[in-house]
Amino acid sequence: MENNTTKRYRGWSNYATFRVFHDVLSSFDFDDKVSAEDVRKIALQNIFLDYEMKNGSHRVEEYARIMMDLVDFDDIAETINADIKNIK
């Protein structure tokens, strides 16, 4: 059985990377170069922005954080930086 956490997905390092870029980061207009840490912080802030702990919701947060650990933020930062370079 193939591991979906390491298999390339739609040109991205893996499915988690694709989903975080597509669902969270693709709506941002980046004007300046970013680092992997920059995009990780932006993604985490946006994913958990309106998150409110309720009964049983600790599992939702735990699964979201596990998925975030699978994201290749270097891949996302390189893509964003290449797009900025091509625009300028």
N, CA, C and O of each residue as an XYZ file, in Angstrom:
352
protein
N       0.842     -1.180      0.000
C       0.000      0.000      0.000
C       0.893      1.251      0.000
O       1.844      1.347      0.775
N       0.574      2.190     -0.867
C       1.393      3.385     -0.993
C       1.053      4.392      0.112
O      -0.108      4.533      0.496
N       2.055      5.074      0.607
C       1.895      6.037      1.685
C       1.507      7.397      1.099
O       2.310      8.019      0.403
N       0.293      7.862      1.370
C      -0.184      9.135      0.828
C       0.477     10.348      1.466
O       0.319     11.462      0.966
N       1.204     10.163      2.547
C       1.858     11.314      3.179
C       3.165     11.675      2.479
O       3.663     12.789      2.643
N       3.724     10.752      1.705
C       4.974     11.039      1.015
C       4.820     11.042     -0.502
O       5.737     11.464     -1.207
N       3.707     10.590     -1.009
C       3.458     10.540     -2.448
C       3.174     11.945     -2.981
O       2.390     12.688     -2.391
N       3.813     12.310     -4.103
C       3.554     13.619     -4.715
C       2.079     13.708     -5.090
O       1.459     12.727     -5.501
N       1.533     14.919     -4.937
C       0.122     15.115     -5.219
C      -0.061     16.436     -5.959
O       0.238     17.502     -5.422
N      -0.552     16.361     -7.193
C      -0.821     17.543     -8.019
C       0.359     18.511     -8.070
O       0.181     19.727     -8.007
N       1.554     17.960     -8.183
C       2.755     18.779     -8.293
C       3.359     19.195     -6.967
O       4.424     19.813     -6.944
N       2.709     18.873     -5.871
C       3.214     19.235     -4.540
C       3.873     18.029     -3.893
O       3.702     16.900     -4.351
N       4.625     18.271     -2.830
C       5.357     17.208     -2.130
C       4.449     16.088     -1.650
O       4.829     14.918     -1.694
N       3.262     16.435     -1.197
C       2.305     15.437     -0.715
C       0.917     16.081     -0.617
O       0.754     17.276     -0.865
N      -0.062     15.277     -0.258
C      -1.449     15.737     -0.169
C      -1.622     16.852      0.862
O      -2.330     17.826      0.606
N      -0.990     16.720      2.011
C      -1.124     17.734      3.066
C      -0.595     19.088      2.589
O      -1.193     20.126      2.875
N       0.514     19.079      1.871
C       1.088     20.318      1.348
C       0.143     20.960      0.343
O      -0.090     22.169      0.378
N      -0.398     20.141     -0.555
C      -1.372     20.645     -1.522
C      -2.561     21.285     -0.816
O      -2.953     22.403     -1.151
N      -3.136     20.585      0.159
C      -4.341     21.091      0.839
C      -4.073     22.380      1.585
O      -4.892     23.297      1.519
N      -2.962     22.487      2.292
C      -2.668     23.706      3.041
C      -2.439     24.870      2.083
O      -2.915     25.977      2.332
N      -1.710     24.630      0.984
C      -1.528     25.724      0.024
C      -2.863     26.091     -0.616
O      -3.242     27.261     -0.641
N      -3.564     25.107     -1.122
C      -4.811     25.357     -1.849
C      -5.888     25.969     -0.955
O      -6.530     26.944     -1.344
N      -6.091     25.417      0.218
C      -7.194     25.831      1.092
C      -6.880     27.060      1.934
O      -7.793     27.798      2.303
N      -5.619     27.294      2.242
C      -5.277     28.362      3.180
C      -4.452     29.473      2.539
O      -4.767     30.651      2.708
N      -3.412     29.118      1.815
C      -2.430     30.111      1.384
C      -2.648     30.670     -0.017
O      -2.128     31.740     -0.333
N      -3.393     29.985     -0.853
C      -3.526     30.424     -2.249
C      -4.282     31.740     -2.396
O      -4.180     32.391     -3.436
N      -5.028     32.139     -1.389
C      -5.792     33.395     -1.474
C      -4.954     34.616     -1.075
O      -5.417     35.749     -1.205
N      -3.733     34.394     -0.593
C      -2.864     35.491     -0.200
C      -2.085     36.010     -1.392
O      -1.678     35.238     -2.260
N      -1.876     37.321     -1.436
C      -1.003     37.931     -2.421
C       0.319     38.239     -1.742
O       0.419     39.188     -0.965
N       1.316     37.448     -2.031
C       2.633     37.637     -1.433
C       3.442     38.584     -2.315
O       3.592     38.348     -3.514
N       3.956     39.644     -1.724
C       4.761     40.620     -2.461
C       6.250     40.461     -2.195
O       7.078     40.878     -3.006
N       6.588     39.865     -1.071
C       7.984     39.712     -0.673
C       8.301     38.236     -0.469
O       7.419     37.416     -0.215
N       9.604     37.922     -0.589
C      10.042     36.547     -0.368
C       9.608     36.074      1.012
O       9.530     36.853      1.962
N       9.328     34.784      1.096
C       8.924     34.180      2.368
C       9.808     32.975      2.650
O      10.391     32.376      1.746
N       9.889     32.642      3.919
C      10.596     31.433      4.327
C       9.565     30.360      4.659
O       8.370     30.635      4.774
N      10.047     29.155      4.809
C       9.155     28.059      5.208
C       8.497     28.382      6.552
O       7.320     28.089      6.761
N       9.258     28.980      7.448
C       8.709     29.350      8.763
C       7.630     30.422      8.629
O       6.634     30.390      9.351
N       7.821     31.372      7.710
C       6.801     32.405      7.474
C       5.471     31.774      7.048
O       4.419     32.091      7.604
N       5.528     30.885      6.062
C       4.275     30.299      5.567
C       3.665     29.353      6.593
O       2.443     29.225      6.668
N       4.508     28.687      7.386
C       3.979     27.821      8.452
C       3.188     28.645      9.462
O       2.092     28.254      9.865
N       3.746     29.789      9.871
C       3.068     30.652     10.843
C       1.757     31.205     10.279
O       0.739     31.232     10.971
N       1.790     31.638      9.034
C       0.572     32.171      8.398
C      -0.497     31.090      8.334
O      -1.659     31.345      8.649
N      -0.111     29.889      7.931
C      -1.074     28.795      7.829
C      -1.665     28.452      9.195
O      -2.881     28.325      9.336
N      -0.805     28.303     10.193
C      -1.295     27.965     11.535
C      -2.223     29.041     12.087
O      -3.261     28.729     12.670
N      -1.854     30.298     11.905
C      -2.701     31.388     12.393
C      -4.075     31.354     11.735
O      -5.091     31.575     12.395
N      -4.104     31.080     10.451
C      -5.379     31.076      9.744
C      -6.209     29.841     10.041
O      -7.435     29.925     10.119
N      -5.575     28.718     10.203
C      -6.319     27.495     10.502
C      -6.941     27.562     11.891
O      -8.074     27.125     12.089
N      -6.207     28.104     12.845
C      -6.691     28.131     14.224
C      -7.224     29.497     14.651
O      -7.455     29.715     15.841
N      -7.422     30.414     13.718
C      -7.860     31.775     14.014
C      -9.150     31.813     14.828
O      -9.205     32.467     15.869
N     -10.162     31.135     14.373
C     -11.450     31.156     15.054
C     -11.749     29.846     15.774
O     -12.902     29.541     16.078
N     -10.710     29.086     16.040
C     -10.882     27.800     16.696
C     -11.237     28.022     18.159
O     -10.598     28.818     18.848
N     -12.251     27.322     18.625
C     -12.691     27.452     20.010
C     -12.804     26.063     20.615
O     -13.509     25.205     20.085
N     -12.113     25.843     21.718
C     -12.179     24.543     22.380
C     -13.572     24.303     22.942
O     -14.120     25.133     23.668
N     -14.127     23.159     22.595
C     -15.419     22.724     23.112
C     -15.274     21.255     23.474
O     -14.214     20.660     23.279
N     -16.318     20.688     23.990
C     -16.306     19.297     24.395
C     -15.925     18.393     23.214
O     -16.629     18.363     22.205
N     -14.821     17.663     23.340
C     -14.383     16.741     22.304
C     -13.594     17.380     21.183
O     -13.058     16.674     20.329
N     -13.510     18.699     21.166
C     -12.836     19.356     20.046
C     -11.323     19.211     20.097
O     -10.637     19.539     19.129
N     -10.799     18.727     21.208
C      -9.360     18.514     21.284
C      -8.904     17.523     20.214
O      -7.769     17.601     19.742
N      -9.772     16.597     19.831
C      -9.425     15.644     18.774
C      -9.310     16.337     17.425
O      -8.429     16.016     16.628
N     -10.193     17.279     17.174
C     -10.139     18.027     15.914
C      -8.827     18.787     15.830
O      -8.148     18.752     14.804
N      -8.471     19.469     16.898
C      -7.218     20.219     16.912
C      -6.028     19.277     16.764
O      -5.085     19.577     16.032
N      -6.067     18.151     17.450
C      -4.968     17.189     17.378
C      -4.780     16.685     15.944
O      -3.651     16.619     15.456
N      -5.866     16.333     15.275
C      -5.757     15.863     13.894
C      -5.275     16.970     12.962
O      -4.497     16.710     12.044
N      -5.725     18.192     13.186
C      -5.263     19.320     12.368
C      -3.769     19.529     12.560
O      -3.051     19.773     11.590
N      -3.297     19.439     13.777
C      -1.864     19.630     14.040
C      -1.034     18.482     13.456
O       0.081     18.701     12.984
N      -1.576     17.262     13.485
C      -0.879     16.133     12.862
C      -0.744     16.376     11.363
O       0.321     16.146     10.790
N      -1.814     16.839     10.728
C      -1.750     17.121      9.287
C      -0.732     18.222      9.011
O       0.023     18.140      8.042
N      -0.706     19.244      9.853
C       0.247     20.344      9.655
C       1.690     19.857      9.750
O       2.570     20.415      9.095
N       1.945     18.833     10.553
C       3.294     18.280     10.675
C       3.739     17.580      9.387
O       4.935     17.375      9.177
N       2.788     17.213      8.527
C       3.100     16.525      7.278
C       3.388     17.483      6.127
O       3.873     17.067      5.074
N       3.089     18.767      6.329
C       3.220     19.753      5.262
C       4.684     20.089      5.005
O       5.464     20.268      5.940
N       5.044     20.170      3.733
C       6.393     20.570      3.327
C       6.373     22.084      3.072
O       6.131     22.527      1.950
N       6.627     22.859      4.112
C       6.569     24.312      3.999
C       7.704     24.866      3.144
O       7.582     25.959      2.592
N       8.802     24.129      3.026
C       9.879     24.543      2.114
C       9.363     24.537      0.674
O       9.649     25.457     -0.093
N       8.614     23.513      0.312
C       8.033     23.418     -1.031
C       7.111     24.601     -1.306
O       7.158     25.195     -2.384
N       6.279     24.939     -0.334
C       5.348     26.059     -0.504
C       6.114     27.374     -0.638
O       5.817     28.179     -1.521
N       7.095     27.594      0.234
C       7.873     28.844      0.186
C       8.607     28.976     -1.148
O       8.638     30.060     -1.729
N       9.195     27.887     -1.635
C       9.896     27.919     -2.924
C       8.935     28.279     -4.055
O       9.292     29.048     -4.948
N       7.739     27.739     -4.027
C       6.742     28.030     -5.062
C       6.308     29.488     -5.011
O       6.232     30.152     -6.045
N       6.023     29.987     -3.817
C       5.625     31.384     -3.661
C       6.743     32.302     -4.141
O       6.490     33.252     -4.882
N       7.966     32.028     -3.729
C       9.106     32.871     -4.107
C       9.354     32.838     -5.615
O       9.714     33.856     -6.206
N       9.166     31.680     -6.237
C       9.323     31.581     -7.691
C       8.245     32.397     -8.399
O       8.518     33.053     -9.405
N       7.016     32.356     -7.870
C       5.935     33.152     -8.461
C       6.214     34.644     -8.344
O       5.969     35.402     -9.283
N       6.728     35.068     -7.186
C       7.064     36.489     -6.994
C       8.148     36.896     -7.984
O       8.057     37.958     -8.600
N       9.163     36.070     -8.142
C      10.263     36.366     -9.061
C       9.755     36.487    -10.495
O      10.208     37.355    -11.241
N       8.815     35.619    -10.886
C       8.272     35.645    -12.239
C       7.376     36.843    -12.503
O       7.237     37.279    -13.646
N       6.767     37.377    -11.448
C       5.875     38.532    -11.594
C       6.683     39.817    -11.711
O       6.318     40.712    -12.473
N       7.782     39.914    -10.958
C       8.564     41.157    -10.925
C       9.444     41.325    -12.123
O      10.157     42.322    -12.231
